[in-house]
Amino acid sequence: MEAIERHTIAVLVDNEPGVLARVIGLFSGRGYNIESLTVSEVDTARGLSRITVVTSGTPMIIQQIKAQLDRLVPVHRVADLTADGEHVERELALIKVANTGEDRIEALRIADTFRARVLDSTLESFTFELTGTAGKLDAFIKLMVALGKVEVSRTGVVAISRGSDIAMGMQRDATADGI
């Protein structure tokens, strides 16, 4: 049996209504799992958005996902950041922990160790902002749960390839530079 692999896939698409629904529909219609999904406009002038999807499956399933994404009409480019080489992944989380007494002091110590930033503080709670890998966020949340009631809001993974190769880049407009 083939091993299940986790892949981060970046998709450059037209920024128009219904595109995200079509991409998600491709996954749900075929029973593929989405572990994380982020989307944002990245090029206003050309009307392009970037969708970052973290998914898992056998190598054959990952190939099918990429091929099917590439066939969607509003898709300009599909890049498998995992297969293409080294890449950087980050996620943002807001974590609220409600506690009192010594647990509050310990929460601040742990937050300092993880380089989490305090965004809000009351007499009974802290709200922290933390960026990092999914594993780092999971570890921080697990420690906070041991110190009180916790509420979490996460952005999902954003990723980009390492090095000077620009897989989904924008180019400087020569006319804007007077060239």
Residue pairs with C-beta under 8 A, 6 or more apart in sequence:
2 58
2 59
2 60
3 58
4 56
4 57
4 58
5 56
5 57
5 58
5 59
5 62
5 82
6 35
6 54
6 55
6 56
6 82
7 54
7 55
7 56
7 57
7 62
7 80
7 81
7 82
7 83
8 52
8 53
8 54
8 80
8 81
8 82
8 87
8 89
8 157
8 159
9 52
9 53
9 54
9 55
9 65
9 66
9 69
9 78
9 79
9 80
9 81
9 82
10 50
10 51
10 52
10 78
10 79
10 81
10 159
10 160
10 167
10 168
11 23
11 50
11 51
11 52
11 53
11 69
11 75
11 77
11 78
11 79
12 42
12 48
12 49
12 50
12 75
12 76
12 77
12 78
12 168
13 19
13 23
13 48
13 49
13 50
13 51
13 72
13 74
13 75
13 76
14 47
14 48
14 49
14 74
14 76
15 41
15 47
15 48
15 49
16 47
16 74
19 49
19 74
20 39
20 51
22 72
22 74
23 51
23 53
23 69
23 72
23 75
24 34
24 37
26 32
26 65
26 68
26 69
26 72
27 33
27 34
27 53
27 55
27 65
30 64
30 68
32 55
32 57
32 61
32 65
33 55
33 56
33 57
34 53
34 54
34 55
35 54
35 55
35 56
36 52
36 53
36 54
36 91
36 134
36 156
36 157
37 51
37 52
37 53
37 54
37 156
38 51
38 52
38 155
38 156
38 157
38 158
39 49
39 50
39 51
39 52
40 49
40 50
41 47
41 48
41 49
42 48
42 49
42 50
42 168
42 170
43 170
45 173
46 170
48 76
50 168
52 156
52 157
52 158
52 159
54 156
54 157
55 62
55 65
57 65
62 80
62 83
66 78
66 80
69 75
69 78
70 78
77 167
77 168
79 161
79 167
79 168
81 87
81 159
81 160
81 161
81 167
84 161
84 167
85 161
85 162
85 163
86 161
86 162
86 163
87 159
87 160
87 161
87 162
88 159
88 160
88 161
88 162
89 133
89 134
89 157
89 158
89 159
90 131
90 132
90 133
90 157
90 158
90 159
91 131
91 132
91 133
91 134
91 137
91 154
91 155
91 156
91 157
91 158
92 129
92 130
92 131
92 154
92 155
93 129
93 130
93 131
93 137
93 140
93 141
93 152
93 153
93 154
93 155
94 119
94 127
94 128
94 129
94 152
94 153
94 154
95 116
95 127
95 128
95 130
95 140
95 141
95 144
95 150
95 151
95 152
96 120
96 125
96 126
96 127
96 128
96 150
96 151
96 152
97 107
97 125
97 126
97 128
97 144
97 147
97 148
97 149
97 150
98 124
98 125
98 148
98 149
98 150
99 107
99 124
99 125
99 147
99 148
99 149
100 123
100 124
100 148
103 147
103 148
104 126
106 147
107 126
107 144
107 147
107 148
108 118
108 126
110 116
110 140
110 143
110 144
110 147
111 117
111 118
111 126
111 128
111 130
111 140
114 130
114 132
114 136
114 139
114 140
115 130
116 128
116 129
116 130
116 140
117 128
117 129
117 130
118 126
118 127
118 128
119 127
119 128
119 129
120 126
120 127
121 127
128 140
128 144
130 136
130 137
130 140
134 157
137 154
141 150
141 152
144 150
161 167
